[in-house]
Amino acid sequence: DALMLRWLHPDGFFQAGLYARGFRLLDAALIFPILLSTLLLPAFSGVGEKERERAGKIAGISVRLLLALTAAVAFTAHSWGNEISRTLNPNGLESEHLATGKILAWLLTAWIPMSLIYVYGTWLTAKRKIRLLNLLAGGTLLLNIGLNVWLIPDFGAEAAAWNVLISQGLFALGCGVASGLTSLQQLPRLLVGPLAGIVFLYFLGKMLLQTQWPWYVQAVAALSAYGLLLLATGYLPLKGIRFKTEEAGPE
């Protein structure tokens, strides 16, 4: 994306710099789903077709956790993106902060589907469906390049962030359908919690923005209330998460 911004936009180097400011947070955020995928790979690798239901439960808990976390972070970026940019780049111009805030918001929204790819893509890897995974990835790459060529000359770095969200969203959808771990009947249960939480955060955020509190205090207050809401409604069933081990007995 950064290279295409340099090539396609009249002020390419400046746009690439704005994009890099937002992307570094996305790059750091991706560490969490990457670490989760290292736990899922051995769990999925030992699962046969007869134990697919257990794999679906593991995937369901992982998806719930990722959706809850990434949706909250995306909301934070959309609400306080400019403030985050000012904190990370105190010497930048106000116009740069406004542009970076929008880019950061869309990139961290793209973190939602990108995180899910690490769940469903790990299942496809464990089942050795590498060719299918490569085809999906290749299609995503071509789509991203096409969208960049179309939109970057007019809209710059913000368009590159839109394109990440669109292409990665379709990639996550393709991996989810190909894995078969999440059925259409399960989707409402997975999505209703974060969606209701975002609606709650929206109105709570509007109230907090009227206060004189520092932006980070507002963000922490909103996210704390969001987390308590998900726990109270049982969306994150922490008591249901168990890791059982069997001790080997004497031969």
Residue pairs with C-beta under 8 A, 6 or more apart in sequence:
1 19
1 23
1 144
1 148
1 160
1 163
1 164
2 16
2 19
2 20
2 23
3 16
4 145
4 148
4 149
4 152
4 160
5 12
5 15
5 16
5 19
5 152
5 156
5 157
5 160
6 12
6 13
6 15
6 16
8 148
8 149
8 152
8 153
9 15
9 152
9 153
9 156
9 157
10 153
11 156
15 152
15 156
15 157
15 160
16 157
18 96
18 99
18 100
18 103
18 156
18 157
19 103
19 157
19 160
19 161
21 85
21 88
21 89
21 100
21 103
21 104
22 100
22 103
22 104
22 106
22 107
22 108
22 157
22 161
23 107
25 84
25 88
25 104
25 107
25 108
26 107
26 108
26 110
26 111
26 114
29 70
29 73
29 108
29 111
30 111
30 114
30 115
32 69
32 115
33 66
33 114
33 115
33 117
33 118
33 119
34 118
36 62
36 65
36 66
36 118
36 119
37 118
37 119
37 121
37 122
40 58
40 59
40 62
40 118
40 119
40 122
40 123
40 126
41 122
41 125
41 126
43 55
43 58
44 55
44 58
44 122
44 123
44 126
44 127
45 126
47 54
47 55
47 126
55 123
55 181
56 181
56 182
59 119
59 120
59 123
59 179
59 181
59 182
60 181
60 182
60 186
60 190
61 237
61 240
61 241
62 119
63 116
63 119
63 182
63 190
64 190
64 193
64 235
64 236
65 236
66 112
66 115
66 116
66 119
67 112
67 116
67 190
67 191
67 193
67 194
68 193
68 194
68 197
68 227
68 230
68 235
68 236
69 115
70 108
70 111
70 112
70 115
71 112
71 194
71 197
71 198
72 197
72 201
72 223
72 226
72 227
73 108
73 111
74 105
74 108
74 109
74 111
74 112
75 198
75 201
75 202
75 205
75 222
75 226
76 84
76 108
76 219
76 222
76 223
77 84
77 101
77 104
77 105
77 107
77 108
77 109
78 105
78 109
79 205
79 209
79 219
79 222
80 215
80 216
80 218
80 219
81 100
81 101
81 102
81 104
81 105
82 97
82 98
82 100
82 101
83 101
83 215
83 216
84 101
84 104
85 92
85 96
85 97
85 100
85 101
85 104
86 92
86 97
87 216
89 96
89 97
89 100
92 100
99 157
99 158
102 158
102 161
103 157
103 158
103 160
103 161
106 158
106 161
106 162
106 164
106 165
107 161
107 164
107 165
109 165
110 161
110 164
110 165
110 168
110 169
113 165
113 168
113 169
113 171
113 172
113 173
114 168
114 172
116 172
116 175
116 176
117 168
117 171
117 172
117 175
119 181
120 172
120 175
120 176
120 178
120 179
120 181
120 182
121 133
121 175
123 179
123 181
124 130
124 132
124 133
124 175
124 178
124 179
125 133
129 178
132 178
133 175
133 178
136 171
136 174
136 175
136 178
137 171
139 171
139 174
140 167
140 168
140 170
140 171
140 174
141 167
143 166
143 167
143 170
144 163
144 164
144 167
147 159
147 162
147 163
147 166
147 167
148 159
148 160
148 163
151 159
151 160
151 162
151 163
152 159
152 160
155 162
176 182
182 190
193 230
193 233
193 235
194 235
196 229
196 233
197 226
197 229
197 230
197 235
200 225
200 226
200 229
201 222
201 223
201 225
201 226
204 222
204 225
204 226
205 218
205 222
208 218
208 221
208 222
209 218
211 218
213 221
230 236
231 238
